[in-house]
Amino acid sequence: MGHKILRCRECSRYTLNSQCPVCGKKTVIPGPAKFSPLDPYGKYRRKGKIQERKYL
């Protein structure tokens, strides 16, 4: 899964780098991927989440 934009948790700036150019902290993915009802792999992802809950 290729993420194009990242966000710094410290200064809330968006960047394409893995490190914030302003404060130097590590950047993270800003949010979940968009939902699409036509997602061909959604069925398998949901099945995996259900199995994960059984083992917790």
Gaussian input, Z-matrix of N, CA and C with variables (Angstrom, degrees):
# hf/3-21g

backbone

0 1
 N
 C     1     B1
 C     2     B2     1     A1
 N     3     B3     2     A2     1     D1
 C     4     B4     3     A3     2     D2
 C     5     B5     4     A4     3     D3
 N     6     B6     5     A5     4     D4
 C     7     B7     6     A6     5     D5
 C     8     B8     7     A7     6     D6
 N     9     B9     8     A8     7     D7
 C    10    B10     9     A9     8     D8
 C    11    B11    10    A10     9     D9
 N    12    B12    11    A11    10    D10
 C    13    B13    12    A12    11    D11
 C    14    B14    13    A13    12    D12
 N    15    B15    14    A14    13    D13
 C    16    B16    15    A15    14    D14
 C    17    B17    16    A16    15    D15
 N    18    B18    17    A17    16    D16
 C    19    B19    18    A18    17    D17
 C    20    B20    19    A19    18    D18
 N    21    B21    20    A20    19    D19
 C    22    B22    21    A21    20    D20
 C    23    B23    22    A22    21    D21
 N    24    B24    23    A23    22    D22
 C    25    B25    24    A24    23    D23
 C    26    B26    25    A25    24    D24
 N    27    B27    26    A26    25    D25
 C    28    B28    27    A27    26    D26
 C    29    B29    28    A28    27    D27
 N    30    B30    29    A29    28    D28
 C    31    B31    30    A30    29    D29
 C    32    B32    31    A31    30    D30
 N    33    B33    32    A32    31    D31
 C    34    B34    33    A33    32    D32
 C    35    B35    34    A34    33    D33
 N    36    B36    35    A35    34    D34
 C    37    B37    36    A36    35    D35
 C    38    B38    37    A37    36    D36
 N    39    B39    38    A38    37    D37
 C    40    B40    39    A39    38    D38
 C    41    B41    40    A40    39    D39
 N    42    B42    41    A41    40    D40
 C    43    B43    42    A42    41    D41
 C    44    B44    43    A43    42    D42
 N    45    B45    44    A44    43    D43
 C    46    B46    45    A45    44    D44
 C    47    B47    46    A46    45    D45
 N    48    B48    47    A47    46    D46
 C    49    B49    48    A48    47    D47
 C    50    B50    49    A49    48    D48
 N    51    B51    50    A50    49    D49
 C    52    B52    51    A51    50    D50
 C    53    B53    52    A52    51    D51
 N    54    B54    53    A53    52    D52
 C    55    B55    54    A54    53    D53
 C    56    B56    55    A55    54    D54
 N    57    B57    56    A56    55    D55
 C    58    B58    57    A57    56    D56
 C    59    B59    58    A58    57    D57
 N    60    B60    59    A59    58    D58
 C    61    B61    60    A60    59    D59
 C    62    B62    61    A61    60    D60
 N    63    B63    62    A62    61    D61
 C    64    B64    63    A63    62    D62
 C    65    B65    64    A64    63    D63
 N    66    B66    65    A65    64    D64
 C    67    B67    66    A66    65    D65
 C    68    B68    67    A67    66    D66
 N    69    B69    68    A68    67    D67
 C    70    B70    69    A69    68    D68
 C    71    B71    70    A70    69    D69
 N    72    B72    71    A71    70    D70
 C    73    B73    72    A72    71    D71
 C    74    B74    73    A73    72    D72
 N    75    B75    74    A74    73    D73
 C    76    B76    75    A75    74    D74
 C    77    B77    76    A76    75    D75
 N    78    B78    77    A77    76    D76
 C    79    B79    78    A78    77    D77
 C    80    B80    79    A79    78    D78
 N    81    B81    80    A80    79    D79
 C    82    B82    81    A81    80    D80
 C    83    B83    82    A82    81    D81
 N    84    B84    83    A83    82    D82
 C    85    B85    84    A84    83    D83
 C    86    B86    85    A85    84    D84
 N    87    B87    86    A86    85    D85
 C    88    B88    87    A87    86    D86
 C    89    B89    88    A88    87    D87
 N    90    B90    89    A89    88    D88
 C    91    B91    90    A90    89    D89
 C    92    B92    91    A91    90    D90
 N    93    B93    92    A92    91    D91
 C    94    B94    93    A93    92    D92
 C    95    B95    94    A94    93    D93
 N    96    B96    95    A95    94    D94
 C    97    B97    96    A96    95    D95
 C    98    B98    97    A97    96    D96
 N    99    B99    98    A98    97    D97
 C   100   B100    99    A99    98    D98
 C   101   B101   100   A100    99    D99
 N   102   B102   101   A101   100   D100
 C   103   B103   102   A102   101   D101
 C   104   B104   103   A103   102   D102
 N   105   B105   104   A104   103   D103
 C   106   B106   105   A105   104   D104
 C   107   B107   106   A106   105   D105
 N   108   B108   107   A107   106   D106
 C   109   B109   108   A108   107   D107
 C   110   B110   109   A109   108   D108
 N   111   B111   110   A110   109   D109
 C   112   B112   111   A111   110   D110
 C   113   B113   112   A112   111   D111
 N   114   B114   113   A113   112   D112
 C   115   B115   114   A114   113   D113
 C   116   B116   115   A115   114   D114
 N   117   B117   116   A116   115   D115
 C   118   B118   117   A117   116   D116
 C   119   B119   118   A118   117   D117
 N   120   B120   119   A119   118   D118
 C   121   B121   120   A120   119   D119
 C   122   B122   121   A121   120   D120
 N   123   B123   122   A122   121   D121
 C   124   B124   123   A123   122   D122
 C   125   B125   124   A124   123   D123
 N   126   B126   125   A125   124   D124
 C   127   B127   126   A126   125   D125
 C   128   B128   127   A127   126   D126
 N   129   B129   128   A128   127   D127
 C   130   B130   129   A129   128   D128
 C   131   B131   130   A130   129   D129
 N   132   B132   131   A131   130   D130
 C   133   B133   132   A132   131   D131
 C   134   B134   133   A133   132   D132
 N   135   B135   134   A134   133   D133
 C   136   B136   135   A135   134   D134
 C   137   B137   136   A136   135   D135
 N   138   B138   137   A137   136   D136
 C   139   B139   138   A138   137   D137
 C   140   B140   139   A139   138   D138
 N   141   B141   140   A140   139   D139
 C   142   B142   141   A141   140   D140
 C   143   B143   142   A142   141   D141
 N   144   B144   143   A143   142   D142
 C   145   B145   144   A144   143   D143
 C   146   B146   145   A145   144   D144
 N   147   B147   146   A146   145   D145
 C   148   B148   147   A147   146   D146
 C   149   B149   148   A148   147   D147
 N   150   B150   149   A149   148   D148
 C   151   B151   150   A150   149   D149
 C   152   B152   151   A151   150   D150
 N   153   B153   152   A152   151   D151
 C   154   B154   153   A153   152   D152
 C   155   B155   154   A154   153   D153
 N   156   B156   155   A155   154   D154
 C   157   B157   156   A156   155   D155
 C   158   B158   157   A157   156   D156
 N   159   B159   158   A158   157   D157
 C   160   B160   159   A159   158   D158
 C   161   B161   160   A160   159   D159
 N   162   B162   161   A161   160   D160
 C   163   B163   162   A162   161   D161
 C   164   B164   163   A163   162   D162
 N   165   B165   164   A164   163   D163
 C   166   B166   165   A165   164   D164
 C   167   B167   166   A166   165   D165

   B1=1.4405
   B2=1.5244
   B3=1.2985
   B4=1.4577
   B5=1.5205
   B6=1.3132
   B7=1.4590
   B8=1.5123
   B9=1.3054
   B10=1.4536
   B11=1.5148
   B12=1.3177
   B13=1.4571
   B14=1.5221
   B15=1.3104
   B16=1.4611
   B17=1.5236
   B18=1.3351
   B19=1.4636
   B20=1.5208
   B21=1.3109
   B22=1.4560
   B23=1.5230
   B24=1.3173
   B25=1.4706
   B26=1.5240
   B27=1.3114
   B28=1.4622
   B29=1.5287
   B30=1.3316
   B31=1.4668
   B32=1.5312
   B33=1.3267
   B34=1.4740
   B35=1.5288
   B36=1.3088
   B37=1.4660
   B38=1.5167
   B39=1.3249
   B40=1.4595
   B41=1.5140
   B42=1.3484
   B43=1.4567
   B44=1.5213
   B45=1.3088
   B46=1.4564
   B47=1.5316
   B48=1.3149
   B49=1.4662
   B50=1.5255
   B51=1.3341
   B52=1.4630
   B53=1.5266
   B54=1.3332
   B55=1.4542
   B56=1.5206
   B57=1.3144
   B58=1.4571
   B59=1.5283
   B60=1.3369
   B61=1.4600
   B62=1.5262
   B63=1.3331
   B64=1.4572
   B65=1.5287
   B66=1.3420
   B67=1.4662
   B68=1.5301
   B69=1.3358
   B70=1.4562
   B71=1.5189
   B72=1.3281
   B73=1.4705
   B74=1.5230
   B75=1.3386
   B76=1.4597
   B77=1.5260
   B78=1.3250
   B79=1.4549
   B80=1.5226
   B81=1.3430
   B82=1.4589
   B83=1.5286
   B84=1.3198
   B85=1.4560
   B86=1.5288
   B87=1.3378
   B88=1.4587
   B89=1.5250
   B90=1.3145
   B91=1.4576
   B92=1.5058
   B93=1.3112
   B94=1.4617
   B95=1.5296
   B96=1.3040
   B97=1.4582
   B98=1.5223
   B99=1.3223
   B100=1.4610
   B101=1.5197
   B102=1.3384
   B103=1.4490
   B104=1.5167
   B105=1.3034
   B106=1.4531
   B107=1.5229
   B108=1.3379
   B109=1.4601
   B110=1.5246
   B111=1.3140
   B112=1.4627
   B113=1.5265
   B114=1.3240
   B115=1.4619
   B116=1.5308
   B117=1.3376
   B118=1.4615
   B119=1.5342
   B120=1.3350
   B121=1.4604
   B122=1.5213
   B123=1.3365
   B124=1.4613
   B125=1.5209
   B126=1.3196
   B127=1.4664
   B128=1.5297
   B129=1.3119
   B130=1.4659
   B131=1.5276
   B132=1.3188
   B133=1.4503
   B134=1.5297
   B135=1.3359
   B136=1.4641
   B137=1.5248
   B138=1.3214
   B139=1.4639
   B140=1.5288
   B141=1.3197
   B142=1.4603
   B143=1.5185
   B144=1.3308
   B145=1.4600
   B146=1.5241
   B147=1.3267
   B148=1.4619
   B149=1.5276
   B150=1.3242
   B151=1.4616
   B152=1.5254
   B153=1.3329
   B154=1.4406
   B155=1.5228
   B156=1.3229
   B157=1.4628
   B158=1.5260
   B159=1.3264
   B160=1.4667
   B161=1.5233
   B162=1.3352
   B163=1.4555
   B164=1.5010
   B165=1.3263
   B166=1.4799
   B167=1.4781
   A1=108.92
   A2=117.67
   A3=120.70
   A4=112.14
   A5=115.58
   A6=120.04
   A7=107.93
   A8=116.25
   A9=120.24
   A10=113.36
   A11=116.87
   A12=119.07
   A13=109.82
   A14=115.80
   A15=122.78
   A16=108.68
   A17=116.11
   A18=121.18
   A19=109.71
   A20=115.59
   A21=121.56
   A22=108.83
   A23=117.38
   A24=121.12
   A25=112.20
   A26=117.01
   A27=121.03
   A28=112.67
   A29=116.67
   A30=119.66
   A31=113.09
   A32=118.09
   A33=124.52
   A34=114.12
   A35=117.50
   A36=120.79
   A37=109.76
   A38=115.60
   A39=121.68
   A40=109.07
   A41=115.58
   A42=121.24
   A43=109.61
   A44=116.56
   A45=122.19
   A46=111.27
   A47=116.48
   A48=122.08
   A49=111.46
   A50=115.87
   A51=119.95
   A52=111.75
   A53=116.76
   A54=122.68
   A55=108.96
   A56=116.99
   A57=121.69
   A58=109.78
   A59=118.83
   A60=120.39
   A61=113.17
   A62=118.58
   A63=121.77
   A64=111.55
   A65=116.79
   A66=119.48
   A67=113.56
   A68=118.11
   A69=121.09
   A70=115.34
   A71=117.72
   A72=121.22
   A73=110.25
   A74=115.84
   A75=121.62
   A76=110.19
   A77=116.94
   A78=121.18
   A79=110.22
   A80=115.99
   A81=122.38
   A82=109.59
   A83=115.75
   A84=121.46
   A85=107.19
   A86=119.28
   A87=121.02
   A88=116.04
   A89=119.05
   A90=119.39
   A91=111.41
   A92=116.66
   A93=119.75
   A94=111.70
   A95=115.56
   A96=120.82
   A97=109.76
   A98=116.43
   A99=121.23
   A100=110.05
   A101=115.91
   A102=121.46
   A103=109.32
   A104=115.94
   A105=121.22
   A106=108.50
   A107=118.16
   A108=119.60
   A109=112.71
   A110=117.18
   A111=121.55
   A112=112.51
   A113=117.39
   A114=122.63
   A115=110.13
   A116=118.08
   A117=120.13
   A118=113.78
   A119=118.14
   A120=120.79
   A121=112.94
   A122=117.95
   A123=121.98
   A124=112.68
   A125=116.35
   A126=121.31
   A127=110.65
   A128=116.35
   A129=120.77
   A130=111.66
   A131=117.16
   A132=120.74
   A133=110.37
   A134=117.40
   A135=120.36
   A136=111.20
   A137=116.69
   A138=120.94
   A139=110.14
   A140=117.41
   A141=121.90
   A142=112.46
   A143=116.67
   A144=120.06
   A145=111.20
   A146=117.03
   A147=120.82
   A148=109.95
   A149=117.10
   A150=120.83
   A151=110.49
   A152=117.57
   A153=121.29
   A154=111.39
   A155=117.11
   A156=122.11
   A157=111.49
   A158=117.46
   A159=120.66
   A160=111.27
   A161=117.22
   A162=120.96
   A163=113.65
   A164=117.99
   A165=120.22
   A166=113.04
   D1=115.73
   D2=-177.35
   D3=-93.04
   D4=116.96
   D5=177.51
   D6=-98.93
   D7=135.02
   D8=-175.60
   D9=-97.70
   D10=-34.27
   D11=-176.14
   D12=-120.44
   D13=140.77
   D14=-179.77
   D15=-125.30
   D16=161.38
   D17=-177.05
   D18=-130.65
   D19=139.09
   D20=176.97
   D21=-83.21
   D22=131.49
   D23=179.44
   D24=-74.39
   D25=-27.45
   D26=-176.89
   D27=-77.32
   D28=-54.46
   D29=-174.26
   D30=-107.65
   D31=1.07
   D32=176.32
   D33=61.06
   D34=27.76
   D35=176.76
   D36=-92.93
   D37=148.85
   D38=177.69
   D39=-97.39
   D40=142.90
   D41=-178.91
   D42=-154.54
   D43=168.47
   D44=175.43
   D45=-98.98
   D46=-5.92
   D47=-176.92
   D48=-90.66
   D49=159.08
   D50=177.96
   D51=-79.58
   D52=-9.69
   D53=176.72
   D54=-128.75
   D55=139.78
   D56=-179.15
   D57=-66.13
   D58=128.87
   D59=179.21
   D60=-72.09
   D61=-16.59
   D62=-177.55
   D63=-90.94
   D64=-54.89
   D65=-175.44
   D66=-105.03
   D67=-12.82
   D68=176.57
   D69=83.68
   D70=3.31
   D71=179.49
   D72=-79.49
   D73=163.88
   D74=178.89
   D75=-72.34
   D76=140.21
   D77=178.98
   D78=-97.53
   D79=157.79
   D80=-178.13
   D81=-129.47
   D82=166.21
   D83=175.87
   D84=-70.41
   D85=129.99
   D86=-173.29
   D87=-70.26
   D88=-22.34
   D89=-178.72
   D90=-173.96
   D91=180.00
   D92=-179.73
   D93=-71.61
   D94=161.60
   D95=177.28
   D96=-68.54
   D97=156.05
   D98=179.70
   D99=-65.91
   D100=145.83
   D101=178.25
   D102=-86.47
   D103=137.52
   D104=176.14
   D105=-135.29
   D106=125.61
   D107=177.91
   D108=-67.15
   D109=-15.26
   D110=179.28
   D111=-94.12
   D112=10.57
   D113=-178.60
   D114=-62.77
   D115=115.97
   D116=-176.67
   D117=-69.61
   D118=-20.32
   D119=-177.47
   D120=-107.39
   D121=3.88
   D122=-178.84
   D123=-59.42
   D124=-38.14
   D125=-179.82
   D126=-58.62
   D127=-44.72
   D128=-178.38
   D129=-71.80
   D130=-36.06
   D131=178.80
   D132=-66.10
   D133=-42.75
   D134=177.92
   D135=-65.09
   D136=-40.12
   D137=178.12
   D138=-61.97
   D139=-40.34
   D140=178.51
   D141=-64.82
   D142=-38.39
   D143=178.71
   D144=-66.56
   D145=-38.32
   D146=178.69
   D147=-65.05
   D148=-42.21
   D149=178.70
   D150=-65.73
   D151=-36.94
   D152=178.45
   D153=-61.02
   D154=-41.94
   D155=-179.71
   D156=-64.33
   D157=-31.99
   D158=179.89
   D159=-65.99
   D160=-32.27
   D161=-175.93
   D162=-90.47
   D163=-3.75
   D164=179.89
   D165=-86.45

